[in-house]
């Protein structure tokens, strides 16, 4: 007999959401997570309305700051759109992690402080970290060891010598009262700065851009944002992540499902990572006995994200980048349509 019904590899928000979903369906769950305590990472920390709706469906409602919409801003001007429906929420990553961890524990999910470096498919299911299970949900992030260990990671694409279009993320918090209830996306010539209010006295600033992009240089090119942050004390360390673009050849093999960033990731540009990851977690648990059904559900859950984010990244990394905000300003209806698709 296996040790558990479902083995979740990775105890971040998506892994814990998968554990909660599985427990609500009456399945025994073990979570493998080598990091103890509250887990933090570089993240924009904006929960779109769709992500917040999924969390509430699991009886998880973390504290934070309301997010009423999105604003694209550049030195040439800005365009705003407020969500037509419910607001989103800026939530400190550590607050979100604690809320999901408490909910999973309350439901009876067991967390084991162990790595999953030795994933093996067996006649009865799968073994990882010396725990046997009928099913494994790999929620171990951008650089998933499960994805790589099972041969589900394609070869790295060949790049012309001297050309590297990969993107990376940085995040730092500042102690000051938020000046807006919108997620502000400030467009510099080479990078974007995402401003997310996460508490009455705390603002997160995330920078996305090419290798070598840094916070001071990005702020120097964004005088409006720099003026807001002038004199504010940094809160906590500068964190980084990347490269952001990751691919997988399949999302399901036998009893294993790749979920969240482990299943593939385009970019953080649209802020949909958690909403998409939570939707995948629900789909994975619903299709544990049908790999092809999960492949179909994964494609359905990620289609808009993949298409929209890929298009925006292609634009943002092309010579047309300076025109992005002016085009959005001239086409507010189109910008509103994009934002509403993100909000779902």
N, C-alpha and C positions, 0 to 999 in steps of 0.2 A: 504494500500500500504506500502511495506517496505521502510525504510529510504534510502536504497542503494541497488544496485545490488550485490556488492561484499564487504564483510567486511573482512579486513585483520587484524589478530591479531598478533602483533609483527612488529615493524618498524625497524628491522635490515636489512642487505643487501638482504636476501632472501625475506623477506616480502615486501620490497620496489621494488624488481625486479618483484614480483607477481603483485604489484599495477601498475607498469609500463606496464606489459603485458596486464593486464585487461583494462587499459585505452586505449591502442593501439587498442584493439578490440571493443572500443566504450562503455564500461561498466562504470557505476558510481562506484566509489571506496571510501571507508572510511578505514583509517588505525588507529587501536587502539594501541597506544604506550605510556605508562605512563612516560617514561624517556624523558625529553625535551633536545633539543640541540643535539650535536654530540654524538653518542653512541660508546664507545670503549669496547673491550673485549679481553680476552686472545685468540690469533689466530696466526697461523703461517704466515699469510699475503702473502702467495705466490699464485698468480693466475696462474693456469696452462693455456696453450694456448687455451684449449677448453672453459674455463671460460671467458677468455678475448674475445674470438670470440662471445660468447653469449652477453656479455656486449656491445660490439660494435653494435650488432644487435638491441640493445635498444638505440643507440646513447649515450652511456655512455663510456667514455674513460679516466679513472682516471690516474693522473700522478704517476710515480713510477720509479722503476729501472728494466731494462731488466733482465730476467731470461732465460739463454740459455740452461739449462739442470739441471741435478741432479748428485750429487757426494755422494757416500757412503764412509765414512771414519772411520778408527779405528787406534789404535796405531800400528796395524800390516800392515797397507797399505790402499789403497783406489782404487775405481773404479769410473770412470766418464762416463757419456753419455750426449751428446749434442742433443737437439731436432732436428729431421730431418726437421721439418717444421718450422712454425713461433715460435718466442720466447714467453715465458710467461712474467709475470711482478710481481715484488714485490711491493705491494701497502699497504701503511699504512691503517689500518682498518678505522681510522677516515676519511681519504681522500676518501675511497670507500663509506663510509656511506654518506658523504656530497654530493658526485656526484650522487648517486642514489636518495637521498632525494630531491635534486634540480630537477632532471629529473621527478620524480613522481609529484612534485608540479607543474612544468611547464605544465604537461599533465592534471592537474586538480584533482589529487587525494587529498582528504581532510584528514588531520591527526588530531586525537582527543587525547588529553592527558588523557587517561583513561585505567584502567585495565579491563580485561575480565574474572572476577572471577565467573560469573553467566551465563554460556552458556546454553541456552534452545532451543531445537528443537520445532518448531511450525508448524501449518498446512501450513503456507505460506513460511516457510524457517527456520530462526534461529534468536535468539536474544542474544547479548552479550554486556556487558557494556552499557546497555540501548539503544543500536542501533540495529534496525531490518534490516535484509538483506535476499535476496534470497539465497545467498551462503556465506559460511565462509571459509577462508583459514587460518588455524592455522600455523603460522610461528613463534611460540613463544619459540623456542629453545629446548635445551637438556631436560630441566625440565618443559616441556609444561603443563600449567594448563588446556588447552583445552583437551589434550590427557588424562590426569588424570581424569578430570571432566566428560568426556563422557564415562569413563570405557574402554578406548582403550589401557590402559597400563597393561601388564600382571603382575602377582605377581612376586616379586623379586625372582630370583633363590636361592635355598638353597646352602650355601657354607659350606664345612667342617670347623669345628671349628678351628680358627687360620689361615685359608687360605683366602687371599683376593687378587684376581688377577685383580681387577679393576684398571684402569689406569686414570691418572690425567694429566693436562697440566698447565704449567707456562710459562709466557712470559715477557721479559724485553728488552728494546731498549738500544743501546749504541751509543754514539756520536763518530763516526769515519768513514772514507771513506771505502766503501766495498773493500775487497781484491779479490773478485771473482764475476763472473756473473752467478754462479751456486748456486742452493739451496744445501747447504752442510748438510748432515745428519751424525753427529758424534755419533758413537755407543760406549757408555761406558758399563761396565759390567751390569748395572741395568737400564739405561735410555738412551734415544736418545736426542741429542741437535740439533735442526734445525736452521740453520743460513740462514736468508733471507735478502738480501740488499733491502731496501725500498726507499732510497733516496740517493743523492750523498754524504751525510754526516751522514747517519743513517743506522744501522744494527739491525735487530730484532733477538733475540735468544729465541727460545721456547724449553722447556724441557718436554718430555713425559715420564712417568714412573709410578711406583707404588705409592701408598699413602706414603707420607713422602719424596719422591724425591725432591731435592732442587737444585737450580742453582749453588751455590758455590761447593757443593759436586760433582755434575756432572762435572763441569769444572775442579775440582782437578783430576779427572780421565781421562781428555782429554787435555794433555799438548799442543798439536798443537793448539787447539781452545783457550785455556787459554793464549797462547803467543800472538795470534792475538788481544785479548781483553785487554791485560795488559796495564793499564794506561788509558783506555777509560772511560769516564764519563757515568754513567747510565743516561738515558733520560726517565723520567716518572716513574710511580710506577710499581712494580712487580704485575702482574695480574695472577689469576688462574682460572681454570675451571675443572669440573668433578663431579662425575665419567663420563667418556666419553661414555661407552657402554650404549645404551638405546634401548628399543624395543617397538614395538606397535603391537597389535593384528590385527588391520586393519588400512588402511590409508584413508578410505572413509566410511562415514556413513551418509546417507541422503544428506543434503546440505553441509556437512562439509568435508574438505580435510585437511589431515595433510601433511605439506610441509617442506622440509629441515630437520634440526635436530629434529624437533618435530615428524617427521614420523619414527624416528629410526636412530641410529648412531652406527657405529662400532668403529672407532678410527680415530685419525688425522694422523696416521703414513704415509699414502700415499699422504696427502695434497690435496685430492679431494673434501673436504667438500663443498666449494662454487660452484664448477663446477656442482656437483650432485644436490645441492640445487637449482641452477638456472634452471637446466633442469627440475626438479620437478615443479618449479613455472610455466614454460611454459606448461607443461603437465596438471597441475591442472586447469589452465584457459581454456585450450582447451577441457577439459572433465567435465565442471561444471555440465552438466545435465546427466552424466552417471558415477555413482560411480564405476562400474566394469571396465569401460574403464580406469579410473584413476588408479585402482589397477594394471591393466596390464601395463599401461605406467610407473607407479612407479617401478614395477619389472624390466622392460626393462632398465630404466634410471639408476638403481642402481645395476644391476646384476654384472657387472665387479668390481665395487667398493666393494660390499659386499664379493664376492669370494676372490678377491686379498687381500683386507685388512684383512679379517678374517684369511687367511693363513699366512700372514706376522706377525700378532699379535700372532697367535698360536706359530710360530717359535720364535718370540722375547721374549715370556714369558716361553719358555721351556728351558731345559738344553742345547739345541742345539744353543742357542743364540750366543755364541762366534764364531760359524762357519759361521754366515750369511754373513759378509763382505768377508771373504776368499772364500766362495763359489761363491759370485758375481764376485770376481776378476778372479776366474778360469773359469767363464762362462759369459764372457762379452756379448755374443749374447743374452743370457737369460736375463741379466740385461737390455740390450737395449730394448728388447721386453716389459718388465715390464714398463720401463719408457715411452715408446711410447704409451702404453695403458693408462697411467696416463695423457698423454698430449692431448688426443683426446677431 
